[in-house]
Amino acid sequence: MVWERVLFTPRAMEHKWALFIHGGTLIRVRGWLRQVCCWTAARRRTCARPKAPRR
């Protein structure tokens, strides 16, 4: 399964990084300079939802 998605894009100078998922790789890009800083393998995992407290 190949998934591609924008996780975060900077909208202000204070936001330094953009995060992307591409083909199972998490990519971190320096926002305003548009330089790839690092990348790492990522995997999709489903997390169990916490149960609602009993009343």
N, C-alpha and C positions, 0 to 999 in steps of 0.2 A: 504494500500500500504506500503510495507516494502522496504526501500532503504538503501543501504550500500555504503559508499564511503569514500575514503581517501581525506581529504580536504587539508592537508599540512603535509609534513614530513620534519624534519630538516635535512639539508645536511652539516651543519657546527656547531661548538660548540656555535657560537653566536646565533643560532636559538634554543630557549629553549623549544618550545612546538610542539607537533604533534596534529593535529585535525582530528577527525573521526566522521562520522555519521553512526549510527548503529540502525536500527529499530526505527527511530524517536527520537533517543537520540544523542545529541552532546556530544562527549567525548573529554576531554583535557588531554593529557598525557605528562608528563615531558620527553622530547625527549631522552636525553642520559641515564637517570636513568630508563626509561620505567616504571614509576609509574603513575597510574591513579590519577590525581589531583582532577578533578571534572567532573560532568556530569549534563546535563540539558535537559529537553524536548525540542524538536525542531519540527517545522512544516514547510512544504513546502508552499511557497506562490509565486505566479507569480506577477511580478511588471510590471507596464505599462512602455513602452519605451517612452522616451521623444520625443516630436515632433521635427522635423528638423525646424530650423528657416527659415522663408520666406525671399526670396530675392527680 
